[in-house]
């Protein structure tokens, strides 16, 4: 958990409630992602603490960077974050919003890291097994990591299944050395 996680919670909760009431989760996901991306850019984040750049200027830069994506509520959010000095928490706000959204929509993102490419058929089997275990709709993000030697590591929320050869070798080495 980052240093800004506690600060981000009430903002993420407020945006979540607004998005739920409006039925616009995808829109607010995009808004928060865009704002977090803008705030994370070195040129933009340097302005946050620059003594010659005012709050209204910072807000205007972020609003302009989002283009037509921001409605009045989005613009108000930007002004509120600027006024309260919370722009550094935007990444955490976006992340916590996505967690709240996933809970509401009964979905979860799972990461599958495999030593070798995973076929579409195996991806479907993994997703189905995780859906059965977790009781949620699963979206898989699949990547390869040759350092695993063989097998795979699956992460879905708090669940971690490490079936990699690398992990087995590390356990064996620990058992032999003790």
C-alpha positions as CSV (number, residue, x, y, z in Angstrom):
1,X,0.0,0.0,0.0
2,X,1.5,3.3,-1.0
3,X,1.8,6.4,1.2
4,X,-1.2,8.0,-0.6
5,X,-3.6,5.0,-0.2
6,X,-5.3,6.4,2.9
7,X,-5.6,9.9,1.4
8,X,-7.0,8.4,-1.8
9,X,-9.8,6.4,-0.2
10,X,-12.4,9.1,0.3
11,X,-11.9,10.5,-3.2
12,X,-12.1,7.0,-4.8
13,X,-15.2,6.2,-2.8
14,X,-16.9,9.5,-3.8
15,X,-16.1,9.0,-7.5
16,X,-17.3,5.4,-7.2
17,X,-20.6,6.4,-5.7
18,X,-21.1,9.0,-8.4
19,X,-20.2,6.6,-11.2
20,X,-22.6,3.9,-9.7
21,X,-25.4,6.5,-9.5
22,X,-24.8,7.6,-13.1
23,X,-24.2,4.1,-14.3
24,X,-20.9,5.3,-15.9
25,X,-18.2,3.1,-14.5
26,X,-16.2,2.8,-17.8
27,X,-16.3,6.6,-18.2
28,X,-15.0,7.3,-14.8
29,X,-12.3,4.6,-15.2
30,X,-11.1,6.4,-18.3
31,X,-11.2,9.8,-16.5
32,X,-9.2,8.7,-13.5
33,X,-6.7,6.8,-15.7
34,X,-6.2,9.8,-17.9
35,X,-5.8,12.2,-14.9
36,X,-3.3,9.7,-13.2
37,X,-1.4,9.4,-16.5
38,X,-1.2,13.2,-16.8
39,X,-0.2,13.8,-13.2
40,X,2.4,11.1,-13.5
41,X,4.2,12.9,-16.4
42,X,7.4,14.5,-15.2
43,X,6.7,17.8,-16.9
44,X,3.3,18.1,-15.3
45,X,4.1,16.8,-11.8
46,X,7.0,19.4,-11.6
47,X,4.4,22.1,-11.9
48,X,2.6,20.9,-8.7
49,X,5.2,22.4,-6.5
50,X,6.5,25.2,-8.7
51,X,6.1,28.5,-6.8
52,X,5.1,30.5,-9.9
53,X,2.4,28.2,-11.1
54,X,-1.0,28.8,-9.4
55,X,-3.6,26.2,-8.6
56,X,-6.0,27.5,-11.3
57,X,-3.2,27.0,-13.8
58,X,-2.5,23.5,-12.7
59,X,-6.2,22.7,-12.9
60,X,-6.5,24.2,-16.3
61,X,-3.6,22.1,-17.6
62,X,-5.1,18.9,-16.3
63,X,-8.6,19.8,-17.6
64,X,-7.2,20.7,-21.0
65,X,-5.2,17.5,-21.1
66,X,-8.4,15.5,-20.7
67,X,-10.1,17.3,-23.5
68,X,-13.8,16.5,-23.9
69,X,-13.5,13.6,-21.5
70,X,-14.3,15.7,-18.5
71,X,-17.9,16.8,-17.7
72,X,-18.7,19.3,-15.0
73,X,-18.3,16.7,-12.2
74,X,-14.9,15.7,-13.6
75,X,-13.8,19.4,-13.7
76,X,-15.0,19.8,-10.1
77,X,-13.0,16.8,-9.1
78,X,-9.8,18.3,-10.7
79,X,-10.4,21.6,-8.9
80,X,-11.0,19.8,-5.6
81,X,-7.8,17.7,-5.9
82,X,-5.7,20.7,-6.8
83,X,-7.2,22.8,-4.0
84,X,-6.5,20.1,-1.4
85,X,-3.1,19.2,-2.8
86,X,-4.0,15.7,-3.6
87,X,-2.8,15.4,-7.2
88,X,0.0,13.0,-6.1
89,X,-2.7,10.6,-5.0
90,X,-4.3,10.3,-8.4
91,X,-2.7,6.9,-9.2
92,X,-4.0,5.5,-5.9
93,X,-7.5,7.1,-6.4
94,X,-7.7,5.4,-9.8
95,X,-6.5,2.0,-8.4
96,X,-8.9,2.1,-5.5
97,X,-11.8,3.1,-7.8
98,X,-11.0,0.1,-10.0
99,X,-11.1,-2.2,-6.9
100,X,-14.5,-0.8,-5.8
101,X,-15.8,-1.1,-9.4
102,X,-14.6,-4.7,-9.6
103,X,-16.3,-5.5,-6.3
104,X,-19.6,-4.0,-7.5
105,X,-19.4,-5.7,-10.9
106,X,-18.2,-9.0,-9.4
107,X,-15.2,-9.0,-11.6
108,X,-11.5,-9.5,-11.0
109,X,-8.3,-9.1,-13.0
110,X,-5.9,-12.0,-12.8
111,X,-2.3,-12.0,-14.0
112,X,-0.9,-15.2,-15.4
113,X,2.9,-15.1,-15.8
114,X,4.2,-18.1,-17.6
115,X,7.6,-19.4,-18.7
116,X,6.1,-20.1,-22.2
117,X,3.3,-18.6,-24.1
118,X,-0.2,-19.8,-23.0
119,X,-2.6,-21.0,-25.6
120,X,-6.1,-19.5,-25.9
121,X,-7.6,-22.8,-24.8
122,X,-5.5,-23.0,-21.6
123,X,-6.3,-19.3,-20.9
124,X,-10.0,-20.2,-21.0
125,X,-9.5,-23.1,-18.7
126,X,-7.5,-21.0,-16.2
127,X,-10.2,-18.3,-16.3
128,X,-13.0,-20.8,-15.8
129,X,-11.2,-22.4,-12.8
130,X,-10.6,-19.0,-11.2
131,X,-14.2,-18.0,-11.8
132,X,-15.3,-21.1,-10.0
133,X,-12.9,-20.6,-7.1
134,X,-13.5,-16.9,-6.7
135,X,-17.1,-16.6,-7.7
136,X,-16.4,-13.7,-10.0
137,X,-16.0,-13.0,-13.7
138,X,-12.2,-13.1,-14.4
139,X,-10.3,-11.1,-16.9
140,X,-6.8,-12.6,-17.6
141,X,-3.7,-10.6,-18.4
142,X,-1.1,-13.1,-19.7
143,X,2.7,-12.5,-19.9
144,X,5.8,-14.6,-20.3
145,X,8.8,-14.6,-18.0
146,X,11.6,-17.1,-19.1
147,X,13.2,-16.8,-15.6
148,X,10.3,-19.0,-14.2
149,X,12.0,-21.9,-16.1
150,X,8.7,-23.7,-16.4
151,X,5.2,-23.5,-15.1
152,X,3.3,-20.3,-14.2
153,X,2.4,-17.9,-11.4
154,X,-1.2,-16.7,-11.2
155,X,-2.2,-13.6,-9.2
156,X,-5.9,-12.7,-8.6
157,X,-6.4,-10.2,-5.8
158,X,-5.0,-11.7,-2.6
159,X,-4.8,-15.2,-4.3
160,X,-1.3,-16.2,-5.5
161,X,-0.7,-19.6,-7.1
162,X,2.9,-20.2,-7.8
163,X,3.4,-23.3,-9.9
164,X,6.7,-22.3,-11.4
165,X,9.8,-24.5,-11.5
166,X,11.8,-21.5,-10.1
167,X,9.7,-21.5,-6.9
168,X,10.0,-25.3,-6.6
169,X,13.8,-25.0,-7.0
170,X,13.9,-22.2,-4.3
171,X,12.0,-24.4,-1.9
172,X,14.3,-27.3,-2.6
173,X,17.3,-25.2,-2.0
174,X,15.9,-23.9,1.3
175,X,15.1,-27.4,2.4
176,X,18.6,-28.7,1.5
177,X,20.4,-25.7,3.2
178,X,18.5,-26.1,6.6
